[in-house]
Amino acid sequence: MTDTSKPKDLLMERAPRLGERLLPITEAERQARVRLAACYRVFDYLGWTESIFNHITLRVPGPETVFLINPFGLHYSEVTASSLVAVDLEGRPVRPAGHPLNLAGFVIHGAIHGHIQAAHCVMHTHTTTGSAVACLEDGLSHDSFYGAQLHGQVAYHDFEGVTVNLDERERLLASIGDKRVVILRNHGLLTWGETLEEAFMWLWLLQRACDVQIAAAAGRMRHLPAQVLARTRLQAGARQPQLCKAAFDAWVRKVDALDASYQD
């Protein structure tokens, strides 16, 4: 683990990569931008925000390895399709960007996008109940409707400080393995999926499991039998693509009715 006595700046360069062609915005990227911007507004509506911090990233369909990330400095309620920044796996904007990026977001999301081929979308939050469960010695309880669906599906990664050191990537990936649900100990929650909708459903289940666990802390949760846990994990909503899309679309309609400016 790299140790340093000097704090690292969270801002990355605004300038696009030099000496390489600037990638045009394709129709696939335009559609991805609108979908991801909608997701930021859904997170805001649900209260899954942390001031100007945290990230949702989405890979742009096509032959180029490019993914979209929120600019550093905007609240989720301010993110629009046009303000999202397109970067490569080195975290360099593929065209001039109007805003800086967050180094911690690049380290975590870039590692997953770059080394887990199926990870087309990555979500990271610091919700109160999610962070509370991440601080518990025993981690997530599976003795709830939501927790049972995540039985055997959760990876854990130990806290090493603000994630700005590139050498943590290898340890993070080793901790994740093939799990799509990750609890960053003493930190927060993370999920990834082959689609934005899948990643959202995994996070929805994880967040709801954390909510119920913290709400039940005054008492003792009733343990579920092993055979029930084994059966329920196979019934998880995040394993059903049509359900994932339907659930996310419903939230998009909700934010559209309130404010559809994210499409700009």
Beta strands, then each sheet from edge to edge (+ up, - down):
strand 1: 55-59
strand 2: 67-69
strand 3: 85-87
strand 4: 121-125
strand 5: 154-157
strand 6: 181-184
strand 7: 188-193
sheet 1: 3+ 2- 1+ 4- 7+ 6- 5-
end
